[in-house]
């Protein structure tokens, strides 16, 4: 029996490439061992069948940013029920239009960003990309979010005007935002710098009870729609290369 060797060594021998190129092919998910993709160059092989995808190409591996439709009842950032446990290879949205190849390394060291209420649902971001992290943390108060808030009750006189400008939260006056009725029971908020609990508090100040909150958009990035409708709760898609918040 042959002595075990690193997969990168075997790929280099079989496909006449340098060791560095072999490692890049492997990390990019182009190499299969006995029909299964292996992404670890240090993986040991002996007599197993090793194949290189005919479409394999040498390219840098971009860090992943994942857009997830968080269901209500899960914690976005901190808490006992982290939404991040739902982000797995098998929960990828079938209609993901990004064209990004799924790699298991994309699920390592994902940082959840942009807090939201536990009982809210909608767009959540998890990333490995420092550029996305900086944009969504350092520029957080400059990025507009869009929410649909389902409410019950009778709005106070001039309540819609006050929602747009004239309320306070946690002792500070809130800057202007854009609030309008989507239908008789749903308000659309386009708002910057929103804090956990703020939308419920704003609605309460004008006599409305909040039944549900759903975040549709962060900056220029929306949940997404496909041929079978919007991305459903519990599913995720990749942020395509070049698309920015």
Secondary structure, DSSP 8 states (H G I E B T S, - for coil): ----EEHHHHHHHHHT--HHHHHHHHHTT-EEETTEE---TT-EESS--EEE-TT---------EEEEEE-TTSBSSSSSSBGGGG--GGGB-TT--S-----GGGGSS-EEES---TT-EEEEEEES-HHHHHHHHHTGGGSEEEEEEEEES---TTHHHHHHSS-EETTEE----EEEESSSSEEEEEEES--TTHHHHHHHHTT-EEEEEEEEEETTEE--EETTEE--TT-EEE--TT---
